[in-house]
Amino acid sequence: MLSVKQQLIQDVPTIEVVDASLIDRPLPLVIFYHGWRSQKDLVLTQARKLANKRLRVVLPDAMNHGDRQEPVSSLPSFTFWNSIQGNLAEFDLLVSTYRDRGLILDGKIGVGGYSMGGMTTGALLTQHPEITAATIIMGTPNLNAYAQLVRDYAAEHHVYLPTSMAALTSWIDHFDLNRHPEKIANRPVLFWHGTADERIPYEQSRDFFDRVHTAPYASQVAFITGYQAKHLVKIPLMNKIANFFDYYLN
């Protein structure tokens, strides 16, 4: 039987999912991030599959999402980047909370996410060597390429965007896994991306993998192509993600 508990960690609304019989025992920790305009509750199926592998799973609501819902800025992608930045700022809080409670087994920490959550995961890899294993699911590791795509779209469709937008989001440079691939540091990282993804280009993930996978620091990086798959996660993929974290964290 699984325990599914809503909780506030400081001001971050989260759901913790864990085997009820193991709730007070140290376990590997998995923090799993939802996508754009989604929320923590919609990742519960994935969380249950992970928790059934004897993992403790924490699902946070990103800023501007779920219990923290706020209006989206009319500036293309402005709220999107703000939401990712919030995830990055709050990661240490989530980890330290469980570490201080003595609930992380052997320091094993997994991070994963869908779409915007996958982009969050790649960004976290550039700054947090304590992450043991990660999954980037239909989220580009090339943050600058995606940001440029949005700026090009705005220009093409005559949508107002500040001329200083690149400078306003220049923090991206420090968290762009495409610019700092050596930060993978030989950790297990699983990519999945569909070739027919209509939201985040498949090529951004695939080109990154093709460029780095022979490097020594990327010896444990794997890529699964979803042929003709769109921006959607199905049950067989959820099982693969659960098996991946089970293998590397247990």
RODRENKE-968915 format. One record per residue (C-alpha): x, y, z; residue number from 1; residue in one letter. Coordinates in nm, 2 decimals. Layout:
! residues N
@u = X	v = Y	w = Z	pos = NUM	code = A
...
//
This chain:
! residues 250
@u = 0.00	v = 0.00	w = 0.00	pos = 1	code = M
@u = 0.13	v = 0.34	w = -0.09	pos = 2	code = L
@u = 0.11	v = 0.66	w = 0.12	pos = 3	code = S
@u = 0.02	v = 0.97	w = -0.09	pos = 4	code = V
@u = 0.06	v = 1.28	w = 0.12	pos = 5	code = K
@u = 0.01	v = 1.64	w = 0.03	pos = 6	code = Q
@u = 0.26	v = 1.87	w = 0.22	pos = 7	code = Q
@u = 0.41	v = 2.21	w = 0.22	pos = 8	code = L
@u = 0.79	v = 2.22	w = 0.23	pos = 9	code = I
@u = 0.84	v = 2.58	w = 0.34	pos = 10	code = Q
@u = 0.62	v = 2.75	w = 0.07	pos = 11	code = D
@u = 0.65	v = 2.47	w = -0.19	pos = 12	code = V
@u = 0.34	v = 2.25	w = -0.23	pos = 13	code = P
@u = 0.45	v = 1.89	w = -0.28	pos = 14	code = T
@u = 0.31	v = 1.54	w = -0.29	pos = 15	code = I
@u = 0.52	v = 1.26	w = -0.13	pos = 16	code = E
@u = 0.45	v = 0.91	w = -0.25	pos = 17	code = V
@u = 0.61	v = 0.62	w = -0.07	pos = 18	code = V
@u = 0.54	v = 0.26	w = 0.04	pos = 19	code = D
@u = 0.34	v = 0.31	w = 0.36	pos = 20	code = A
@u = 0.55	v = 0.04	w = 0.53	pos = 21	code = S
@u = 0.87	v = 0.22	w = 0.46	pos = 22	code = L
@u = 0.75	v = 0.58	w = 0.53	pos = 23	code = I
@u = 0.99	v = 0.64	w = 0.82	pos = 24	code = D
@u = 1.29	v = 0.45	w = 0.67	pos = 25	code = R
@u = 1.58	v = 0.60	w = 0.47	pos = 26	code = P
@u = 1.52	v = 0.54	w = 0.10	pos = 27	code = L
@u = 1.66	v = 0.67	w = -0.23	pos = 28	code = P
@u = 1.49	v = 1.00	w = -0.31	pos = 29	code = L
@u = 1.34	v = 1.09	w = -0.65	pos = 30	code = V
@u = 1.22	v = 1.44	w = -0.72	pos = 31	code = I
@u = 1.01	v = 1.44	w = -1.03	pos = 32	code = F
@u = 0.90	v = 1.76	w = -1.21	pos = 33	code = Y
@u = 0.58	v = 1.82	w = -1.41	pos = 34	code = H
@u = 0.55	v = 2.00	w = -1.74	pos = 35	code = G
@u = 0.43	v = 2.35	w = -1.85	pos = 36	code = W
@u = 0.07	v = 2.43	w = -1.76	pos = 37	code = R
@u = 0.05	v = 2.09	w = -1.57	pos = 38	code = S
@u = 0.08	v = 2.03	w = -1.20	pos = 39	code = Q
@u = 0.21	v = 1.78	w = -0.94	pos = 40	code = K
@u = -0.12	v = 1.58	w = -0.92	pos = 41	code = D
@u = -0.10	v = 1.49	w = -1.29	pos = 42	code = L
@u = 0.24	v = 1.31	w = -1.24	pos = 43	code = V
@u = 0.09	v = 1.07	w = -0.97	pos = 44	code = L
@u = 0.08	v = 0.77	w = -1.20	pos = 45	code = T
@u = 0.45	v = 0.80	w = -1.26	pos = 46	code = Q
@u = 0.51	v = 0.86	w = -0.89	pos = 47	code = A
@u = 0.33	v = 0.54	w = -0.80	pos = 48	code = R
@u = 0.53	v = 0.34	w = -1.04	pos = 49	code = K
@u = 0.85	v = 0.48	w = -0.88	pos = 50	code = L
@u = 0.73	v = 0.43	w = -0.53	pos = 51	code = A
@u = 0.65	v = 0.07	w = -0.60	pos = 52	code = N
@u = 1.03	v = 0.02	w = -0.66	pos = 53	code = K
@u = 1.10	v = 0.12	w = -0.29	pos = 54	code = R
@u = 1.18	v = 0.48	w = -0.38	pos = 55	code = L
@u = 1.06	v = 0.79	w = -0.20	pos = 56	code = R
@u = 0.91	v = 1.03	w = -0.46	pos = 57	code = V
@u = 0.85	v = 1.40	w = -0.42	pos = 58	code = V
@u = 0.64	v = 1.59	w = -0.67	pos = 59	code = L
@u = 0.66	v = 1.97	w = -0.64	pos = 60	code = P
@u = 0.43	v = 2.23	w = -0.79	pos = 61	code = D
@u = 0.65	v = 2.47	w = -1.00	pos = 62	code = A
@u = 0.59	v = 2.84	w = -0.94	pos = 63	code = M
@u = 0.28	v = 2.96	w = -1.14	pos = 64	code = N
@u = 0.14	v = 2.60	w = -1.14	pos = 65	code = H
@u = -0.10	v = 2.39	w = -0.95	pos = 66	code = G
@u = -0.16	v = 2.52	w = -0.60	pos = 67	code = D
@u = 0.06	v = 2.82	w = -0.70	pos = 68	code = R
@u = -0.14	v = 2.90	w = -1.01	pos = 69	code = Q
@u = -0.08	v = 3.26	w = -1.14	pos = 70	code = E
@u = -0.18	v = 3.43	w = -1.47	pos = 71	code = P
@u = 0.06	v = 3.37	w = -1.75	pos = 72	code = V
@u = 0.25	v = 3.68	w = -1.88	pos = 73	code = S
@u = 0.17	v = 3.80	w = -2.22	pos = 74	code = S
@u = 0.54	v = 3.80	w = -2.30	pos = 75	code = L
@u = 0.61	v = 3.47	w = -2.48	pos = 76	code = P
@u = 0.80	v = 3.23	w = -2.25	pos = 77	code = S
@u = 0.85	v = 3.48	w = -1.97	pos = 78	code = F
@u = 0.64	v = 3.28	w = -1.72	pos = 79	code = T
@u = 0.79	v = 2.96	w = -1.85	pos = 80	code = F
@u = 1.14	v = 3.06	w = -1.77	pos = 81	code = W
@u = 1.04	v = 3.20	w = -1.43	pos = 82	code = N
@u = 0.88	v = 2.86	w = -1.35	pos = 83	code = S
@u = 1.20	v = 2.67	w = -1.43	pos = 84	code = I
@u = 1.41	v = 2.92	w = -1.24	pos = 85	code = Q
@u = 1.19	v = 2.87	w = -0.94	pos = 86	code = G
@u = 1.24	v = 2.49	w = -0.96	pos = 87	code = N
@u = 1.62	v = 2.54	w = -0.97	pos = 88	code = L
@u = 1.61	v = 2.78	w = -0.67	pos = 89	code = A
@u = 1.39	v = 2.54	w = -0.46	pos = 90	code = E
@u = 1.58	v = 2.21	w = -0.53	pos = 91	code = F
@u = 1.82	v = 2.25	w = -0.24	pos = 92	code = D
@u = 1.53	v = 2.32	w = -0.01	pos = 93	code = L
@u = 1.36	v = 1.99	w = -0.10	pos = 94	code = L
@u = 1.68	v = 1.78	w = -0.08	pos = 95	code = V
@u = 1.80	v = 1.94	w = 0.25	pos = 96	code = S
@u = 1.46	v = 1.88	w = 0.41	pos = 97	code = T
@u = 1.48	v = 1.51	w = 0.35	pos = 98	code = Y
@u = 1.85	v = 1.49	w = 0.43	pos = 99	code = R
@u = 1.79	v = 1.67	w = 0.76	pos = 100	code = D
@u = 1.52	v = 1.41	w = 0.85	pos = 101	code = R
@u = 1.77	v = 1.13	w = 0.78	pos = 102	code = G
@u = 1.54	v = 0.99	w = 0.50	pos = 103	code = L
@u = 1.78	v = 0.97	w = 0.21	pos = 104	code = I
@u = 1.95	v = 0.63	w = 0.18	pos = 105	code = L
@u = 2.32	v = 0.65	w = 0.11	pos = 106	code = D
@u = 2.29	v = 0.99	w = -0.04	pos = 107	code = G
@u = 2.11	v = 0.85	w = -0.35	pos = 108	code = K
@u = 1.91	v = 1.12	w = -0.53	pos = 109	code = I
@u = 1.72	v = 1.08	w = -0.86	pos = 110	code = G
@u = 1.58	v = 1.37	w = -1.06	pos = 111	code = V
@u = 1.35	v = 1.36	w = -1.35	pos = 112	code = G
@u = 1.07	v = 1.53	w = -1.53	pos = 113	code = G
@u = 0.85	v = 1.57	w = -1.83	pos = 114	code = Y
@u = 0.88	v = 1.86	w = -2.08	pos = 115	code = S
@u = 0.95	v = 2.17	w = -1.87	pos = 116	code = M
@u = 1.04	v = 1.93	w = -1.59	pos = 117	code = G
@u = 1.29	v = 1.76	w = -1.82	pos = 118	code = G
@u = 1.45	v = 2.09	w = -1.90	pos = 119	code = M
@u = 1.46	v = 2.16	w = -1.52	pos = 120	code = T
@u = 1.64	v = 1.82	w = -1.48	pos = 121	code = T
@u = 1.91	v = 1.90	w = -1.74	pos = 122	code = G
@u = 1.97	v = 2.24	w = -1.58	pos = 123	code = A
@u = 2.00	v = 2.09	w = -1.23	pos = 124	code = L
@u = 2.27	v = 1.85	w = -1.36	pos = 125	code = L
@u = 2.49	v = 2.14	w = -1.44	pos = 126	code = T
@u = 2.50	v = 2.26	w = -1.08	pos = 127	code = Q
@u = 2.44	v = 1.96	w = -0.85	pos = 128	code = H
@u = 2.70	v = 1.68	w = -0.85	pos = 129	code = P
@u = 2.50	v = 1.51	w = -0.56	pos = 130	code = E
@u = 2.24	v = 1.40	w = -0.82	pos = 131	code = I
@u = 2.29	v = 1.02	w = -0.87	pos = 132	code = T
@u = 2.08	v = 0.96	w = -1.18	pos = 133	code = A
@u = 1.84	v = 1.16	w = -1.40	pos = 134	code = A
@u = 1.57	v = 1.13	w = -1.67	pos = 135	code = T
@u = 1.50	v = 1.40	w = -1.93	pos = 136	code = I
@u = 1.17	v = 1.32	w = -2.09	pos = 137	code = I
@u = 1.07	v = 1.52	w = -2.40	pos = 138	code = M
@u = 1.26	v = 1.82	w = -2.26	pos = 139	code = G
@u = 1.55	v = 1.98	w = -2.45	pos = 140	code = T
@u = 1.89	v = 2.00	w = -2.28	pos = 141	code = P
@u = 1.97	v = 2.29	w = -2.51	pos = 142	code = N
@u = 1.80	v = 2.58	w = -2.33	pos = 143	code = L
@u = 1.95	v = 2.85	w = -2.54	pos = 144	code = N
@u = 1.83	v = 2.69	w = -2.86	pos = 145	code = A
@u = 1.48	v = 2.67	w = -2.73	pos = 146	code = Y
@u = 1.49	v = 3.03	w = -2.61	pos = 147	code = A
@u = 1.60	v = 3.14	w = -2.95	pos = 148	code = Q
@u = 1.32	v = 2.94	w = -3.11	pos = 149	code = L
@u = 1.07	v = 3.13	w = -2.90	pos = 150	code = V
@u = 1.22	v = 3.46	w = -2.99	pos = 151	code = R
@u = 1.22	v = 3.37	w = -3.36	pos = 152	code = D
@u = 0.85	v = 3.27	w = -3.33	pos = 153	code = Y
@u = 0.76	v = 3.60	w = -3.17	pos = 154	code = A
@u = 0.94	v = 3.80	w = -3.44	pos = 155	code = A
@u = 0.78	v = 3.60	w = -3.72	pos = 156	code = E
@u = 0.43	v = 3.65	w = -3.58	pos = 157	code = H
@u = 0.48	v = 4.01	w = -3.47	pos = 158	code = H
@u = 0.43	v = 3.93	w = -3.10	pos = 159	code = V
@u = 0.59	v = 4.19	w = -2.87	pos = 160	code = Y
@u = 0.90	v = 4.07	w = -2.69	pos = 161	code = L
@u = 1.15	v = 4.30	w = -2.52	pos = 162	code = P
@u = 1.47	v = 4.35	w = -2.72	pos = 163	code = T
@u = 1.65	v = 4.27	w = -2.40	pos = 164	code = S
@u = 1.48	v = 3.93	w = -2.35	pos = 165	code = M
@u = 1.81	v = 3.73	w = -2.40	pos = 166	code = A
@u = 1.97	v = 3.95	w = -2.13	pos = 167	code = A
@u = 1.67	v = 3.92	w = -1.90	pos = 168	code = L
@u = 1.71	v = 3.54	w = -1.92	pos = 169	code = T
@u = 2.09	v = 3.53	w = -1.93	pos = 170	code = S
@u = 2.09	v = 3.30	w = -1.62	pos = 171	code = W
@u = 2.01	v = 3.03	w = -1.87	pos = 172	code = I
@u = 2.38	v = 3.03	w = -1.99	pos = 173	code = D
@u = 2.49	v = 2.89	w = -1.65	pos = 174	code = H
@u = 2.24	v = 2.61	w = -1.65	pos = 175	code = F
@u = 2.25	v = 2.51	w = -2.02	pos = 176	code = D
@u = 2.35	v = 2.14	w = -2.03	pos = 177	code = L
@u = 2.43	v = 2.18	w = -2.40	pos = 178	code = N
@u = 2.70	v = 2.44	w = -2.31	pos = 179	code = R
@u = 2.83	v = 2.24	w = -2.01	pos = 180	code = H
@u = 2.79	v = 1.87	w = -2.11	pos = 181	code = P
@u = 3.09	v = 1.77	w = -1.91	pos = 182	code = E
@u = 2.88	v = 1.83	w = -1.60	pos = 183	code = K
@u = 2.71	v = 1.50	w = -1.67	pos = 184	code = I
@u = 3.02	v = 1.36	w = -1.51	pos = 185	code = A
@u = 2.96	v = 1.00	w = -1.60	pos = 186	code = N
@u = 2.62	v = 0.98	w = -1.43	pos = 187	code = R
@u = 2.34	v = 0.77	w = -1.56	pos = 188	code = P
@u = 2.11	v = 1.00	w = -1.77	pos = 189	code = V
@u = 1.81	v = 0.87	w = -1.97	pos = 190	code = L
@u = 1.67	v = 1.08	w = -2.26	pos = 191	code = F
@u = 1.34	v = 1.01	w = -2.43	pos = 192	code = W
@u = 1.19	v = 1.22	w = -2.70	pos = 193	code = H
@u = 0.93	v = 1.16	w = -2.97	pos = 194	code = G
@u = 1.01	v = 1.23	w = -3.34	pos = 195	code = T
@u = 0.67	v = 1.39	w = -3.39	pos = 196	code = A
@u = 0.69	v = 1.62	w = -3.08	pos = 197	code = D
@u = 0.49	v = 1.93	w = -3.17	pos = 198	code = E
@u = 0.61	v = 2.14	w = -2.88	pos = 199	code = R
@u = 0.98	v = 2.08	w = -2.82	pos = 200	code = I
@u = 1.19	v = 1.98	w = -3.12	pos = 201	code = P
@u = 1.31	v = 1.62	w = -3.12	pos = 202	code = Y
@u = 1.63	v = 1.73	w = -3.29	pos = 203	code = E
@u = 1.75	v = 1.94	w = -3.00	pos = 204	code = Q
@u = 1.77	v = 1.64	w = -2.77	pos = 205	code = S
@u = 1.89	v = 1.39	w = -3.04	pos = 206	code = R
@u = 2.16	v = 1.63	w = -3.17	pos = 207	code = D
@u = 2.29	v = 1.67	w = -2.81	pos = 208	code = F
@u = 2.31	v = 1.30	w = -2.75	pos = 209	code = F
@u = 2.48	v = 1.24	w = -3.09	pos = 210	code = D
@u = 2.74	v = 1.50	w = -3.00	pos = 211	code = R
@u = 2.83	v = 1.38	w = -2.65	pos = 212	code = V
@u = 2.76	v = 1.01	w = -2.62	pos = 213	code = H
@u = 3.11	v = 0.90	w = -2.71	pos = 214	code = T
@u = 3.27	v = 1.14	w = -2.46	pos = 215	code = A
@u = 3.41	v = 0.97	w = -2.14	pos = 216	code = P
@u = 3.18	v = 1.19	w = -1.92	pos = 217	code = Y
@u = 2.87	v = 1.06	w = -2.11	pos = 218	code = A
@u = 2.94	v = 0.69	w = -2.09	pos = 219	code = S
@u = 2.62	v = 0.62	w = -1.91	pos = 220	code = Q
@u = 2.39	v = 0.84	w = -2.12	pos = 221	code = V
@u = 2.12	v = 0.66	w = -2.31	pos = 222	code = A
@u = 1.86	v = 0.79	w = -2.56	pos = 223	code = F
@u = 1.53	v = 0.63	w = -2.65	pos = 224	code = I
@u = 1.35	v = 0.76	w = -2.96	pos = 225	code = T
@u = 0.97	v = 0.75	w = -2.96	pos = 226	code = G
@u = 0.91	v = 0.69	w = -3.33	pos = 227	code = Y
@u = 0.61	v = 0.91	w = -3.45	pos = 228	code = Q
@u = 0.55	v = 0.98	w = -3.09	pos = 229	code = A
@u = 0.41	v = 1.33	w = -3.00	pos = 230	code = K
@u = 0.44	v = 1.54	w = -2.68	pos = 231	code = H
@u = 0.28	v = 1.27	w = -2.46	pos = 232	code = L
@u = 0.39	v = 1.01	w = -2.21	pos = 233	code = V
@u = 0.23	v = 0.67	w = -2.21	pos = 234	code = K
@u = 0.23	v = 0.39	w = -1.96	pos = 235	code = I
@u = 0.52	v = 0.18	w = -2.12	pos = 236	code = P
@u = 0.75	v = 0.48	w = -2.10	pos = 237	code = L
@u = 0.65	v = 0.54	w = -1.73	pos = 238	code = M
@u = 0.75	v = 0.18	w = -1.67	pos = 239	code = N
@u = 1.09	v = 0.23	w = -1.84	pos = 240	code = K
@u = 1.15	v = 0.54	w = -1.62	pos = 241	code = I
@u = 1.06	v = 0.35	w = -1.30	pos = 242	code = A
@u = 1.29	v = 0.06	w = -1.40	pos = 243	code = N
@u = 1.58	v = 0.31	w = -1.48	pos = 244	code = F
@u = 1.56	v = 0.46	w = -1.13	pos = 245	code = F
@u = 1.52	v = 0.12	w = -0.97	pos = 246	code = D
@u = 1.84	v = 0.00	w = -1.14	pos = 247	code = Y
@u = 2.05	v = 0.30	w = -1.06	pos = 248	code = Y
@u = 1.92	v = 0.39	w = -0.71	pos = 249	code = L
@u = 1.85	v = 0.05	w = -0.55	pos = 250	code = N
//
